[in-house]
Amino acid sequence: MPERDYASTPVADALGLRAIIDGLASDLQDVRAGTITPADAMARAALAKQIFNGCRLYLNAMSIVAKARPDGPSQIGGPDV
């Protein structure tokens, strides 16, 4: 099992990524049950993808900031940003 990335945890919590993942899993079950259309599920998945892309860009930018500063930020999204 890979080591947990504690630096990105505040970002995931702040953006509610767990709820997005749970929602996508629920959408898959709803498509299989026929309660939502595949088009609805695809639209929701496309929105989730954009949120995940934004998180990826944010974390990459924070990594660059941490490398550029001699002392680095104390935490991603913390007061040093």
C-alpha positions as CSV (number, residue, x, y, z in Angstrom):
1,M,0.0,0.0,0.0
2,P,1.4,3.4,-0.9
3,E,2.2,5.9,1.8
4,R,-0.6,8.4,2.4
5,D,0.1,11.9,1.0
6,Y,-0.7,14.1,4.1
7,A,0.3,17.3,2.2
8,S,-2.7,17.0,-0.2
9,T,-5.2,16.0,2.5
10,P,-6.3,19.6,3.3
11,V,-7.0,20.2,-0.4
12,A,-9.0,17.1,-0.7
13,D,-11.0,17.9,2.4
14,A,-11.6,21.5,1.4
15,L,-12.9,20.6,-2.0
16,G,-15.0,17.7,-0.9
17,L,-13.3,15.1,-3.1
18,R,-14.5,12.2,-1.1
19,A,-18.1,13.3,-1.8
20,I,-17.3,13.6,-5.5
21,I,-15.9,10.1,-5.6
22,D,-18.9,8.7,-3.6
23,G,-21.2,10.5,-6.0
24,L,-19.5,9.0,-9.1
25,A,-19.9,5.5,-7.6
26,S,-23.5,6.2,-6.8
27,D,-24.1,7.4,-10.4
28,L,-22.7,4.2,-11.7
29,Q,-25.1,2.2,-9.5
30,D,-27.9,4.5,-10.7
31,V,-27.1,3.9,-14.3
32,R,-27.1,0.2,-13.8
33,A,-30.4,0.4,-12.0
34,G,-31.9,2.6,-14.7
35,T,-32.7,5.6,-12.4
36,I,-30.5,8.0,-14.4
37,T,-29.5,8.0,-18.0
38,P,-26.0,7.3,-19.3
39,A,-25.9,10.9,-20.6
40,D,-26.6,12.2,-17.1
41,A,-23.9,10.1,-15.7
42,M,-21.4,11.2,-18.4
43,A,-22.2,14.9,-17.7
44,R,-21.6,14.4,-14.0
45,A,-18.4,12.5,-14.7
46,A,-17.2,15.3,-17.0
47,L,-17.7,17.8,-14.2
48,A,-15.9,15.6,-11.7
49,K,-13.0,15.3,-14.2
50,Q,-12.6,19.1,-14.4
51,I,-12.6,19.4,-10.6
52,F,-9.9,16.7,-10.5
53,N,-7.9,18.5,-13.2
54,G,-8.1,21.7,-11.1
55,C,-6.8,19.9,-8.0
56,R,-4.0,18.4,-10.0
57,L,-3.0,21.8,-11.3
58,Y,-3.2,23.3,-7.8
59,L,-1.0,20.6,-6.3
60,N,1.5,20.9,-9.1
61,A,1.7,24.6,-8.6
62,M,2.2,24.2,-4.9
63,S,5.0,21.7,-5.5
64,I,6.7,24.3,-7.7
65,V,6.3,26.9,-5.0
66,A,7.7,24.6,-2.4
67,K,10.8,23.9,-4.5
68,A,11.3,27.6,-5.2
69,R,11.2,28.7,-1.6
70,P,14.3,27.7,0.5
71,D,12.1,26.9,3.5
72,G,9.0,25.8,1.5
73,P,5.4,26.3,2.6
74,S,4.5,24.9,5.9
75,Q,1.4,23.2,4.4
76,I,-0.4,23.1,1.1
77,G,-3.0,25.8,1.1
78,G,-1.7,27.1,4.4
79,P,-0.9,30.7,5.4
80,D,2.5,30.6,3.4
81,V,0.7,30.6,0.1
